[in-house]
Amino acid sequence: MSQTRPLPADKPELAAAHATAAMLIGMQAVYLDAGSGAERPVSPEVIRACRAAVPHSPLFVGGGIRTPALARAARKAGADFVVIGTVVEEGLDGLEALVEAVK
């Protein structure tokens, strides 16, 4: 909708710079999104880079997180919140395991 180009997935430093810029202009949180139903989630490297760049800001990560292992990896990398919208839309099978993974 916004017609912006996505940041390259293999450049964590660029995502971190955008997160820093967001905080400098007054944003109160960062949302890293691979896209609804994405084939690949945001990488742990990008999450770690953004977490390091904005250590005291809420960090949301979503898109492509379909398994407990992926949810756990996002949290371990520094995500405060893991968004699992497509999993909920497609059915609640495995939802409990996802919830447990991010605790």
Backbone as a chain_set.jsonl record, in Angstrom:
{"seq": "MSQTRPLPADKPELAAAHATAAMLIGMQAVYLDAGSGAERPVSPEVIRACRAAVPHSPLFVGGGIRTPALARAARKAGADFVVIGTVVEEGLDGLEALVEAVK", "coords": {"N": [[0.809, -1.199, 0.0], [1.901, 1.252, 0.815], [3.835, 1.547, -1.029], [6.51, 1.422, -0.53], [9.846, 0.162, -0.664], [10.908, -3.021, 0.48], [13.313, -3.565, 3.104], [16.543, -5.001, 2.535], [16.862, -8.404, 3.403], [19.272, -9.428, 4.156], [20.812, -7.514, 5.361], [21.321, -6.622, 8.255], [22.342, -4.398, 9.568], [21.25, -2.234, 8.255], [18.524, -2.424, 8.864], [18.758, -1.973, 11.597], [19.658, 0.674, 11.583], [17.385, 1.948, 10.587], [15.608, 1.405, 12.674], [16.806, 2.866, 14.723], [16.559, 5.443, 13.644], [13.786, 5.655, 13.671], [13.259, 5.831, 16.427], [14.527, 8.236, 16.963], [12.89, 10.062, 15.679], [10.699, 10.016, 17.228], [9.076, 7.729, 17.384], [7.54, 5.054, 19.208], [7.878, 2.346, 19.316], [9.18, -0.559, 17.603], [8.42, -2.38, 14.726], [9.149, -5.234, 13.191], [8.536, -6.723, 10.207], [7.991, -9.463, 8.192], [6.034, -9.827, 6.417], [2.639, -10.656, 5.791], [1.909, -14.031, 5.995], [4.432, -14.717, 5.096], [7.101, -16.476, 3.457], [9.584, -16.765, 4.652], [10.601, -15.911, 7.921], [11.489, -12.84, 9.693], [14.932, -12.605, 10.127], [16.962, -13.989, 12.806], [19.348, -12.539, 13.022], [18.724, -9.975, 12.078], [16.805, -9.263, 13.961], [18.378, -9.302, 16.321], [20.2, -7.234, 15.712], [18.514, -4.996, 15.596], [17.483, -5.033, 18.178], [19.801, -4.465, 19.628], [20.251, -1.898, 18.687], [18.073, -0.41, 19.587], [17.664, -0.736, 22.544], [15.867, -0.26, 24.645], [13.326, -0.026, 23.706], [10.057, -1.208, 22.79], [9.935, -4.173, 20.865], [8.501, -5.592, 18.172], [7.872, -8.528, 16.276], [6.926, -10.043, 13.297], [5.326, -12.108, 10.767], [5.577, -14.903, 8.871], [6.076, -16.599, 10.999], [5.491, -19.605, 12.04], [5.879, -21.823, 13.583], [6.63, -23.312, 16.809], [9.423, -23.356, 17.192], [10.374, -21.283, 15.512], [9.096, -19.091, 16.693], [10.254, -19.16, 19.243], [12.919, -18.687, 18.529], [12.758, -16.052, 17.593], [12.071, -14.681, 19.954], [14.309, -15.323, 21.524], [16.269, -13.98, 20.106], [15.634, -11.396, 20.691], [13.095, -10.24, 20.398], [10.323, -8.615, 21.799], [7.65, -9.032, 21.471], [5.851, -11.45, 19.637], [4.274, -11.831, 16.638], [1.659, -13.709, 15.397], [-0.293, -13.885, 13.357], [-1.27, -15.18, 10.902], [-1.234, -17.876, 11.578], [-3.259, -17.99, 13.475], [-5.422, -17.178, 11.897], [-5.589, -19.307, 10.09], [-6.271, -21.457, 11.621], [-6.467, -22.911, 14.887], [-4.765, -24.967, 15.568], [-1.962, -26.11, 17.212], [-1.515, -23.708, 18.468], [-1.26, -23.473, 21.257], [1.29, -24.576, 21.702], [2.86, -22.678, 20.421], [2.403, -20.453, 22.038], [3.528, -21.342, 24.457], [6.178, -21.502, 23.619], [7.054, -18.853, 23.476], [7.072, -17.861, 25.991]], "CA": [[0.0, 0.0, 0.0], [2.718, 2.455, 0.917], [4.729, 1.512, -2.174], [7.904, 1.468, -0.117], [10.572, -1.074, -0.949], [11.36, -3.675, 1.706], [14.754, -3.563, 3.365], [17.141, -6.309, 2.234], [16.877, -9.302, 4.557], [20.644, -9.787, 4.498], [21.523, -6.317, 5.826], [20.815, -6.286, 9.582], [22.771, -3.057, 9.966], [20.316, -1.287, 7.658], [17.323, -2.482, 9.703], [19.108, -1.314, 12.86], [19.693, 2.12, 11.33], [15.992, 2.395, 10.483], [15.044, 1.364, 14.029], [17.368, 4.023, 15.428], [15.923, 6.64, 13.084], [12.404, 5.69, 14.166], [13.276, 6.34, 17.799], [14.943, 9.644, 16.927], [11.784, 10.926, 15.251], [9.617, 9.948, 18.203], [8.302, 6.487, 17.42], [7.635, 4.449, 20.531], [8.107, 0.911, 19.18], [9.644, -1.006, 16.29], [7.741, -3.587, 14.259], [9.829, -5.882, 12.069], [7.502, -7.555, 9.591], [8.379, -10.13, 6.953], [4.854, -9.825, 5.557], [1.608, -11.631, 6.141], [2.084, -15.302, 5.315], [5.76, -14.758, 4.483], [7.762, -17.776, 3.399], [10.672, -16.74, 5.629], [10.421, -14.858, 8.917], [12.615, -11.937, 9.944], [16.033, -13.438, 10.632], [17.474, -13.664, 14.137], [20.391, -11.525, 12.91], [18.063, -8.666, 11.974], [16.192, -9.001, 15.266], [19.454, -8.958, 17.262], [20.742, -5.917, 15.358], [17.541, -3.971, 16.004], [17.432, -5.043, 19.642], [20.987, -3.747, 20.081], [20.125, -0.49, 18.298], [17.024, 0.235, 20.398], [17.546, -1.706, 23.642], [14.812, 0.04, 25.617], [12.054, 0.173, 23.009], [9.356, -2.457, 22.461], [10.281, -4.71, 19.552], [7.523, -6.557, 17.671], [8.34, -9.253, 15.095], [5.857, -10.842, 12.717], [5.437, -12.553, 9.386], [6.261, -16.167, 8.618], [6.349, -17.346, 12.235], [4.445, -20.63, 12.029], [6.208, -22.959, 14.446], [7.202, -22.935, 18.107], [10.866, -23.108, 17.06], [10.564, -19.938, 14.955], [8.672, -18.136, 17.719], [11.294, -19.19, 20.27], [14.108, -18.039, 17.96], [12.515, -14.599, 17.566], [12.174, -14.197, 21.334], [15.701, -15.462, 21.955], [17.034, -12.947, 19.407], [15.361, -10.091, 21.286], [11.731, -9.736, 20.198], [9.462, -8.542, 22.98], [6.351, -9.549, 21.059], [5.878, -12.238, 18.415], [2.959, -11.757, 16.016], [1.399, -14.973, 14.701], [-1.622, -13.691, 12.799], [-1.697, -16.169, 9.912], [-1.495, -19.13, 12.302], [-4.589, -17.865, 14.084], [-6.399, -17.136, 10.811], [-5.7, -20.612, 9.434], [-6.75, -22.453, 12.57], [-5.787, -22.819, 16.161], [-3.912, -26.123, 15.814], [-0.598, -25.764, 17.569], [-1.414, -22.387, 19.086], [-0.749, -23.603, 22.617], [2.733, -24.788, 21.623], [3.458, -21.384, 20.093], [2.328, -19.614, 23.243], [4.542, -21.838, 25.379], [7.512, -21.217, 23.071], [7.458, -17.464, 23.655], [7.059, -17.48, 27.421]], "C": [[0.851, 1.261, 0.0], [3.681, 2.601, -0.253], [6.18, 1.743, -1.78], [8.55, 0.14, -0.467], [11.017, -1.701, 0.366], [12.876, -3.555, 1.864], [15.316, -4.934, 3.02], [17.256, -7.16, 3.497], [18.29, -9.639, 5.016], [21.481, -8.592, 4.962], [20.982, -5.872, 7.188], [21.176, -4.869, 10.017], [21.838, -1.984, 9.404], [19.003, -1.258, 8.455], [17.577, -1.77, 11.028], [19.143, 0.201, 12.703], [18.281, 2.684, 11.217], [15.323, 2.407, 11.855], [15.534, 2.56, 14.838], [16.711, 5.31, 14.948], [14.492, 6.77, 13.582], [12.344, 6.261, 15.578], [13.623, 7.82, 17.827], [13.831, 10.576, 16.473], [10.544, 10.754, 16.128], [8.75, 8.708, 18.204], [8.524, 5.812, 18.777], [7.867, 2.948, 20.493], [8.617, 0.634, 17.773], [8.918, -2.296, 15.956], [8.491, -4.091, 13.033], [8.842, -6.869, 11.473], [7.994, -8.136, 8.281], [7.226, -10.157, 5.961], [3.897, -10.932, 5.944], [1.79, -12.904, 5.32], [3.438, -15.467, 4.653], [6.343, -16.163, 4.493], [8.885, -17.884, 4.412], [10.417, -15.633, 6.628], [11.624, -13.917, 8.949], [13.718, -12.769, 10.599], [16.436, -13.038, 12.048], [18.556, -12.585, 14.096], [19.793, -10.117, 12.828], [17.43, -8.301, 13.318], [17.256, -8.573, 16.269], [20.009, -7.566, 16.985], [19.801, -4.8, 15.804], [17.432, -3.897, 17.518], [18.618, -4.269, 20.205], [20.872, -2.247, 19.801], [19.13, 0.261, 19.172], [16.722, -0.649, 21.623], [16.38, -1.473, 24.592], [13.444, 0.263, 24.986], [11.384, -1.172, 22.747], [9.665, -2.879, 21.027], [9.303, -5.83, 19.199], [8.107, -7.23, 16.443], [7.203, -10.124, 14.581], [6.143, -11.223, 11.28], [6.221, -13.837, 9.268], [6.577, -16.995, 9.848], [5.216, -18.347, 12.419], [4.686, -21.77, 13.0], [6.721, -22.466, 15.793], [8.699, -22.622, 18.011], [11.146, -21.709, 16.508], [10.174, -18.861, 15.954], [9.733, -18.025, 18.808], [12.55, -18.471, 19.776], [13.95, -16.521, 17.929], [12.642, -14.012, 18.968], [13.616, -14.23, 21.822], [16.582, -14.379, 21.326], [16.739, -11.544, 19.93], [13.974, -9.521, 21.077], [10.98, -9.718, 21.526], [8.112, -9.183, 22.703], [6.506, -10.296, 19.738], [4.452, -12.289, 17.874], [2.759, -13.006, 15.155], [0.019, -14.951, 14.053], [-2.094, -14.767, 11.853], [-2.017, -17.5, 10.574], [-2.892, -19.1, 12.91], [-5.667, -17.873, 13.005], [-6.64, -18.513, 10.197], [-6.222, -21.704, 10.354], [-5.899, -22.444, 13.814], [-4.942, -24.043, 16.493], [-2.492, -25.662, 16.11], [-0.435, -24.432, 18.253], [-0.839, -22.473, 20.495], [0.762, -23.791, 22.622], [3.457, -23.485, 21.269], [3.49, -20.464, 21.298], [3.399, -20.048, 24.242], [5.947, -21.478, 24.915], [7.983, -19.8, 23.349], [7.434, -16.991, 25.103], [8.453, -17.326, 27.963]], "O": [[0.563, 2.218, -0.719], [4.275, 3.662, -0.443], [6.986, 2.202, -2.589], [7.874, -0.885, -0.555], [11.455, -0.992, 1.272], [13.613, -3.457, 0.883], [14.627, -5.938, 3.198], [17.701, -6.676, 4.538], [18.483, -10.089, 6.145], [22.71, -8.652, 4.958], [20.273, -4.87, 7.278], [20.421, -4.219, 10.739], [21.662, -0.934, 10.023], [18.44, -0.188, 8.689], [16.712, -1.048, 11.523], [18.705, 0.929, 13.594], [18.013, 3.784, 11.7], [14.555, 3.318, 12.163], [14.757, 3.19, 15.556], [16.35, 6.167, 15.754], [14.034, 7.873, 13.882], [11.478, 7.079, 15.886], [13.071, 8.575, 18.628], [13.821, 11.752, 16.837], [9.475, 11.279, 15.816], [7.776, 8.64, 18.954], [9.567, 5.985, 19.406], [8.038, 2.331, 21.545], [8.504, 1.468, 16.876], [8.811, -3.194, 16.79], [8.473, -3.462, 11.975], [8.361, -7.762, 12.172], [8.369, -7.401, 7.368], [7.422, -10.477, 4.789], [4.309, -12.011, 6.371], [1.82, -12.855, 4.09], [3.582, -16.278, 3.738], [6.11, -16.94, 5.418], [9.122, -18.955, 4.972], [10.054, -14.523, 6.237], [12.644, -14.171, 8.309], [13.456, -13.545, 11.519], [16.271, -11.884, 12.443], [18.674, -11.797, 15.034], [20.306, -9.183, 13.444], [17.516, -7.154, 13.755], [17.068, -7.594, 16.991], [20.262, -6.802, 17.916], [20.246, -3.779, 16.329], [17.301, -2.809, 18.078], [18.462, -3.5, 21.155], [21.342, -1.427, 20.589], [19.325, 1.44, 19.464], [15.645, -1.237, 21.716], [15.95, -2.402, 25.277], [12.509, 0.693, 25.661], [12.067, -2.167, 22.508], [9.658, -2.064, 20.104], [9.282, -6.878, 19.844], [8.774, -6.574, 15.642], [6.587, -10.861, 15.35], [7.081, -10.722, 10.66], [7.421, -13.853, 9.541], [7.28, -18.0, 9.748], [4.131, -18.001, 12.887], [3.801, -22.597, 13.22], [7.192, -21.335, 15.906], [9.182, -21.713, 18.686], [12.053, -21.026, 16.983], [10.843, -17.833, 16.055], [10.071, -16.925, 19.244], [13.174, -17.726, 20.531], [14.9, -15.789, 18.208], [13.255, -12.959, 19.147], [14.088, -13.285, 22.454], [17.536, -13.916, 21.95], [17.49, -10.607, 19.657], [13.695, -8.414, 21.538], [11.005, -10.692, 22.279], [7.508, -9.797, 23.583], [7.202, -9.837, 18.832], [3.534, -12.734, 18.563], [3.583, -13.319, 14.296], [-0.749, -15.903, 14.192], [-3.225, -15.235, 11.983], [-2.965, -18.18, 10.179], [-3.618, -20.093, 12.856], [-6.711, -18.502, 13.176], [-7.767, -18.843, 9.828], [-6.58, -22.783, 9.882], [-4.744, -22.018, 13.79], [-4.444, -24.145, 17.614], [-1.9, -24.908, 15.336], [0.686, -24.052, 18.591], [-0.022, -21.638, 20.884], [1.448, -23.217, 23.468], [4.551, -23.229, 21.771], [4.483, -19.779, 21.546], [4.099, -19.207, 24.807], [6.814, -21.181, 25.737], [9.186, -19.56, 23.449], [7.748, -15.835, 25.389], [8.626, -17.011, 29.141]]}, "num_chains": 1, "name": "protein.A"}
